[in-house]
Amino acid sequence: MSTLTTAVEGLATDVQLPDGDGPFPAVLLRTPYDRLRHRAELRGWARRGFAAVAQDVRGRHASPGAWHPYAREAADGAATARWLRRQPWSDGRLIAAGASYAAHCALALALEAPEDARPDAVLAAVPALGPAETAREPSGVERLSARAGWWAAHGDRPDSDEQALQRALSADPGLLAHLPVNALPARLGRSLPSWPGLWRHRERGRTVALAVRAGVPLLAVGGHHDPFAEDTFALWRAWGGPSARLLMGPWGHGLVAEPGPDADPAHRVRLGDLYARWARRALAGELRPGHRGALALGGSPLWLPAGAEGEAYGPEVLPLRGPAFTADPERPALSGSLNVPGVAADPAGPAGGTPDRCVCVTAPLPLPLDLLGTAEVRLRATADTPCADWFARLVALGPEGAARRLALGAVRRADPPGGAAELAVPLGRLAARLPAGTRLRLEIAGHHFPAHARNPHTGEDPVTASRLLPSRREVAPGSVALLLPALRALPAPTDPEQEIPR
């Protein structure tokens, strides 16, 4: 293998070529996270017969210019793709690949670049589709701590400082509680001019809307515990190309390197080999048409077809504490712990303490329960403030007493104060087996801080507000319904290493 370092349109670019005379198909990875960190990945592609290209995006690491997240990636990617196809070692065929922000770069090239520059296939893993998708829940609720961490580490700077937010929190544990949210850069002690502009992005779904008109094969890879799991699934479902493959395992944002608590040894997929097999067949036009894939069922060794869906199942939820509580942004319900103030670890134990949420619990499951598909909470409730966020957190309490978060949903409402409102809180997609004896605890709260910014309850923008009001809430007795996607019978299992390249 041979390595070449060059500049394409001024952007720092590394090329890893396979042994042999070529020409070769190519894989292009454009990243803000330092192309040098991808040397092993480039060598892996080259060992499998691909010319592998990694590039620092504009304004990052060795590439000159100004760093503007989510800007210019289609144009810079197009210039690089045209350059790549002119090289003597290229046979003209191109895979655009990447994970997280690099997946955004690959998708921008495939969906927004001129036709002559577009790749022949796209591999998008844990895709950070756009600023609104990464910064907000579908309902508009702001994801605070994750975005603060990313911007502190990578925003408005050519290099990265992964521990910037953690150091700042060590010096000031209440850092994220200071108001207004858009003044965070001053508290971090450095300039972040793009931070306020991030929150002006409110419209989600642009990339998914463009995906309907895609004309090339897609492999979308995600983790059930990844914050962008819903976006990964939506991208796959909307993709309009000749074939779309989905691989979802019980992983976090780091995929197989970040297994979740419900991962099984059977979920250790050899991603490098699988990617290369899919890429070869995608470039040869040998993939079966349509949407296919494999989903891991967490808590079991099973892989199931991506199209499998459970049927609505509504276990009875019994009130444990509530239905009246106060959502006080000065003392918000916290996201970092599964402990509920005033509720014993044993859901059958005594209750008490400050009511900052309504808590319900199910009876122990008499049999194992397999969940695959979209879950939702429905309820009727009131708030005495003109704007209110409603969070629903679903926690599995195992037979041995261990607590594990299953799902979280949020909606933002502007209902007349004191008026009863019918609420539907989507909990996202589940893919998990719950053992017999598991209890499900459902928490209804007005905050989930610091993972999410606090609603000030004044009707003001949570990013710019500096005044907070408590919000008195009441959940109508007997109105809470938990709808779970239960598999009545297991579909025939699949093997991802066979299904994805099929």
Residue pairs with C-beta under 8 A, 6 or more apart in sequence:
1 16
1 17
1 18
1 19
1 43
1 46
1 47
2 16
2 17
3 14
3 15
3 16
3 17
4 14
4 15
4 17
5 12
5 13
5 14
5 15
6 13
6 15
7 13
8 55
8 79
8 80
8 83
8 84
9 76
9 79
9 80
9 83
10 63
10 64
10 65
11 55
11 56
11 57
11 58
11 63
11 64
11 76
11 80
12 35
12 55
12 56
12 61
12 62
12 63
13 35
13 53
13 54
13 55
13 56
13 80
14 35
14 36
14 38
14 39
14 42
14 53
14 54
14 55
15 51
15 52
15 53
15 89
16 39
16 42
16 43
16 45
16 46
16 51
16 52
16 53
17 24
17 46
17 51
17 89
18 24
18 46
18 47
18 48
18 49
18 50
18 51
22 51
22 88
22 89
22 90
22 91
23 88
23 89
23 90
23 91
23 92
24 49
24 50
24 51
24 89
24 90
24 91
25 49
25 50
25 51
25 90
25 91
25 93
25 94
25 95
25 279
25 280
25 283
26 50
26 51
26 52
26 53
26 84
26 90
26 93
26 94
26 95
27 45
27 50
27 51
27 52
27 53
27 94
27 95
27 97
27 279
28 53
28 55
28 77
28 80
28 81
28 84
28 94
28 95
28 96
28 97
28 106
28 109
28 119
29 35
29 38
29 41
29 42
29 52
29 53
29 54
29 55
29 97
29 98
29 102
29 106
30 54
30 55
30 57
30 73
30 76
30 77
30 80
30 98
30 102
30 105
30 106
30 109
31 37
31 38
31 54
31 55
31 56
31 57
31 60
31 98
31 101
31 102
31 105
32 56
32 57
32 60
32 61
32 67
32 69
32 101
32 102
32 154
33 60
33 100
33 101
33 102
33 154
33 160
34 56
34 60
34 61
34 159
34 160
35 54
35 55
35 56
35 61
35 62
36 61
38 54
39 54
41 52
41 54
41 272
42 52
42 53
42 54
43 52
44 52
44 272
45 51
45 52
45 276
46 52
48 272
48 273
48 276
49 276
49 280
50 95
50 276
50 279
51 87
51 89
51 90
53 80
53 84
55 63
55 80
56 62
56 63
57 63
57 67
57 73
57 76
57 105
58 64
58 65
58 66
58 67
58 68
58 72
58 76
59 65
59 66
59 67
59 68
59 158
60 67
60 158
60 159
61 158
61 159
67 156
67 157
67 158
68 194
69 101
69 131
69 154
69 155
69 194
70 104
70 130
70 131
73 104
73 105
73 108
73 109
74 108
74 109
74 111
74 112
74 113
75 113
77 96
77 105
77 106
77 108
77 109
77 113
77 117
78 109
78 113
78 114
78 117
79 117
81 94
81 96
81 109
81 113
81 117
81 118
81 119
82 116
82 117
84 90
84 94
85 92
85 94
93 120
93 283
94 119
94 120
95 119
95 120
95 121
95 122
95 123
95 279
95 282
95 283
96 105
96 106
96 107
96 109
96 110
96 119
96 121
96 122
96 123
97 106
97 122
97 123
97 124
97 125
97 275
98 104
98 105
98 106
98 123
98 124
98 125
99 124
99 125
99 126
99 127
99 221
99 255
100 125
100 126
100 127
100 128
100 228
100 253
101 128
103 124
103 125
103 126
103 127
103 128
104 127
104 128
104 129
104 130
104 207
106 119
106 122
106 123
106 124
107 122
107 124
107 127
107 129
107 207
107 211
107 235
109 117
109 118
109 119
110 118
110 119
110 122
110 214
110 216
111 207
111 210
111 211
111 213
111 214
112 210
118 215
118 216
119 216
120 216
120 217
120 282
120 283
121 216
121 217
121 218
121 219
121 279
121 282
121 283
122 214
122 216
122 217
122 218
122 219
123 218
123 219
123 221
123 275
123 278
123 279
124 218
124 219
124 220
124 221
124 232
124 235
125 220
125 221
125 222
125 255
126 221
126 222
126 223
126 226
126 228
126 232
126 253
126 255
127 207
127 220
127 222
127 228
127 231
127 232
127 235
128 134
128 228
129 206
129 207
129 208
129 228
129 231
129 235
130 201
130 204
130 206
130 207
131 198
131 201
132 201
132 202
132 203
132 204
133 204
133 205
133 207
133 228
133 231
134 143
134 146
134 147
134 150
134 228
135 142
135 143
135 147
135 198
135 199
135 201
136 142
136 143
136 201
136 202
136 204
137 143
137 410
137 452
138 204
138 230
138 426
139 410
139 411
139 412
140 202
140 412
141 389
141 410
141 411
141 412
141 452
141 453
141 455
142 181
142 199
142 452
142 453
142 462
142 463
143 227
143 451
143 452
143 453
144 176
144 181
144 449
144 450
144 451
144 452
144 453
145 165
145 176
145 335
145 450
145 451
146 227
146 451
147 198
148 165
148 176
148 184
149 164
149 165
149 166
151 184
151 192
151 194
151 195
151 198
152 161
152 164
152 165
152 168
152 188
152 192
153 160
153 161
153 162
153 163
153 164
153 165
154 160
155 192
155 194
155 195
156 191
156 192
156 193
156 194
156 195
164 188
165 188
168 175
168 187
168 188
168 189
169 175
169 176
172 187
175 184
175 187
175 188
176 184
176 449
176 450
177 449
177 450
178 184
178 187
179 465
179 466
179 468
180 463
180 464
180 465
180 466
181 199
181 453
181 462
181 463
181 464
182 195
182 196
182 199
182 463
182 464
184 192
184 195
185 191
185 192
185 193
185 195
196 463
199 461
199 463
207 235
208 231
208 234
208 235
208 238
209 238
211 218
211 235
211 238
211 239
211 240
212 238
212 239
212 240
213 240
214 239
214 240
214 241
215 240
215 241
215 242
216 241
216 242
216 282
217 241
217 242
217 243
217 244
217 245
217 282
217 287
218 235
218 236
218 239
218 241
218 243
218 244
218 245
219 245
219 247
219 275
219 278
219 282
219 500
220 232
220 233
220 235
220 236
220 239
220 244
220 245
220 246
220 247
220 293
221 232
221 246
221 247
221 248
221 255
221 271
222 228
222 229
222 232
222 233
222 246
222 247
222 248
222 251
223 229
223 248
223 249
223 250
223 251
223 252
223 253
223 255
223 258
223 260
224 248
224 249
224 250
224 251
224 260
224 296
224 298
224 429
224 430
224 431
224 432
225 250
225 251
225 252
225 258
225 260
226 232
226 251
226 252
226 253
227 253
228 253
229 248
229 428
229 429
230 428
230 429
232 246
232 248
233 246
233 248
233 429
236 244
236 245
236 246
236 291
236 293
236 306
237 291
239 291
242 285
242 287
242 289
243 282
243 287
243 288
243 289
243 290
243 291
243 292
244 290
244 291
244 292
244 293
245 278
245 287
245 291
245 292
245 293
245 499
245 500
246 291
246 292
246 293
246 294
246 295
246 306
247 269
247 274
247 293
247 294
247 496
247 500
248 293
248 294
248 295
248 296
248 306
248 431
249 255
249 256
249 263
249 267
249 269
249 296
250 259
250 260
250 262
250 263
250 264
250 267
250 296
250 298
250 299
250 431
250 432
251 258
251 259
251 260
251 263
251 267
252 258
252 259
252 260
255 271
256 267
256 268
256 269
256 271
259 267
260 298
261 404
262 298
262 299
262 404
262 432
262 433
263 296
263 298
264 296
264 298
264 299
264 300
264 301
265 301
266 301
266 302
266 303
267 296
267 301
267 303
269 496
269 497
270 497
273 497
274 496
274 497
274 500
274 501
277 497
277 500
277 501
278 287
278 500
278 501
280 501
281 287
281 501
287 501
287 502
288 502
291 306
291 307
292 305
292 306
292 307
292 499
292 500
292 502
293 305
293 306
293 307
293 496
293 499
293 500
294 303
294 304
294 305
294 306
294 494
294 495
294 496
294 499
294 500
295 303
295 304
295 305
295 306
295 308
295 372
295 431
296 302
296 303
296 304
296 431
297 303
297 304
297 370
297 372
297 431
297 432
297 433
298 431
298 432
298 433
299 432
299 433
299 434
299 435
300 370
300 433
302 433
302 490
302 493
303 493
303 494
303 495
303 496
303 499
304 372
304 431
304 490
304 491
304 493
304 494
305 491
305 492
305 494
305 499
308 372
308 487
308 491
309 372
309 373
309 485
310 370
310 371
310 372
310 373
310 484
310 485
310 486
310 487
310 488
311 485
311 486
311 487
311 488
312 483
312 484
312 485
312 486
313 369
313 483
313 484
313 485
313 486
314 481
314 482
314 483
314 484
315 362
315 363
315 365
315 440
315 482
315 484
316 362
316 363
317 360
317 361
317 362
317 440
317 442
317 480
317 481
317 482
318 360
318 361
318 362
318 363
319 358
319 359
319 360
319 477
319 480
320 343
320 347
320 351
320 359
320 360
320 361
320 441
321 340
321 342
321 343
321 351
321 355
321 357
321 358
321 359
322 355
322 357
322 358
322 359
322 360
322 444
322 475
323 358
323 474
323 475
323 476
323 477
324 355
324 358
324 472
324 473
324 474
324 475
325 355
325 356
325 357
325 358
325 445
325 446
325 473
325 474
326 355
326 356
326 470
326 471
326 472
326 473
327 333
327 356
327 383
327 388
327 389
327 445
327 446
327 447
327 455
327 457
327 470
327 471
327 472
327 473
328 356
328 470
328 471
329 447
329 449
329 454
329 455
329 456
329 457
329 468
329 469
329 470
330 468
330 470
331 354
331 356
332 356
332 446
332 447
332 448
332 449
332 454
333 356
333 357
333 391
333 443
333 445
333 446
333 447
333 448
333 449
334 448
334 449
334 450
335 448
335 449
335 450
335 451
335 452
336 450
336 451
338 395
338 403
338 404
338 405
339 345
340 357
340 359
340 441
340 443
341 353
341 354
341 356
342 351
342 352
342 353
342 354
342 355
343 349
343 351
343 353
343 359
344 350
344 351
345 401
345 403
346 401
347 361
347 397
347 439
347 441
351 359
356 445
356 446
357 443
357 444
357 445
357 446
358 443
358 444
358 445
358 473
358 475
358 480
359 441
359 442
359 443
359 444
360 441
360 442
360 443
360 444
360 480
360 482
361 397
361 439
361 440
361 441
361 442
362 439
362 440
362 482
363 439
364 399
364 436
364 437
364 438
364 439
365 434
365 435
365 436
365 437
365 438
365 439
365 440
366 436
367 436
368 433
368 434
368 435
368 436
369 433
369 434
369 438
369 484
369 486
370 432
370 433
370 434
370 486
370 487
370 490
371 430
371 431
371 432
371 433
371 434
371 484
371 485
371 486
371 487
372 430
372 431
372 485
372 487
373 429
373 430
373 485
374 426
374 427
374 428
374 429
374 430
374 485
375 394
375 407
375 426
375 427
375 428
375 429
375 430
375 482
375 483
375 484
375 485
376 409
376 424
376 425
376 426
376 427
376 483
377 392
377 394
377 409
377 423
377 424
377 425
377 427
377 442
377 444
377 480
377 481
377 482
377 483
378 422
378 423
378 424
378 425
378 479
378 480
378 481
378 483
379 422
379 423
379 425
379 444
379 475
379 476
379 479
379 480
379 481
380 420
380 421
380 422
380 423
380 475
380 476
380 479
381 390
381 420
381 421
381 423
381 444
381 473
381 474
381 475
381 476
381 479
382 415
382 418
382 419
382 420
382 421
382 473
382 474
382 476
383 413
383 415
383 417
383 418
383 421
383 446
383 457
383 471
383 472
383 473
384 417
384 418
384 471
384 472
384 473
385 417
385 457
385 458
385 469
385 471
386 414
386 417
386 457
386 458
386 459
387 412
387 413
387 414
387 455
387 456
387 457
387 458
387 459
388 412
388 413
388 414
388 415
388 446
388 455
388 457
388 471
388 473
389 410
389 411
389 412
389 413
389 446
389 447
389 452
389 455
390 410
390 411
390 412
390 413
390 423
390 425
390 444
390 445
390 446
391 408
391 409
391 410
391 425
391 443
391 444
391 445
391 446
391 447
391 448
391 452
392 408
392 409
392 410
392 425
392 427
392 442
392 443
392 444
393 405
393 407
393 408
393 442
393 443
393 445
393 448
394 405
394 406
394 407
394 408
394 427
394 440
394 441
394 442
394 482
395 403
395 404
395 405
395 406
395 440
395 441
395 442
395 443
396 403
396 404
396 405
396 406
396 432
396 434
396 438
396 439
396 440
396 441
397 403
397 438
397 439
397 440
397 441
398 404
398 435
398 437
398 438
399 435
399 436
399 437
399 438
403 441
406 427
406 430
406 432
406 440
407 427
407 428
407 430
408 427
408 428
408 448
409 425
409 426
409 427
409 428
410 425
410 448
410 452
411 423
411 424
411 425
411 426
412 455
413 421
413 423
414 459
415 421
420 476
430 484
430 485
434 440
440 482
442 480
442 482
444 473
444 475
444 480
446 455
446 471
446 473
447 454
447 455
453 462
453 463
454 462
454 468
455 462
455 471
456 462
456 465
456 467
456 468
456 469
457 468
457 469
457 470
457 471
458 465
458 467
458 468
458 469
460 467
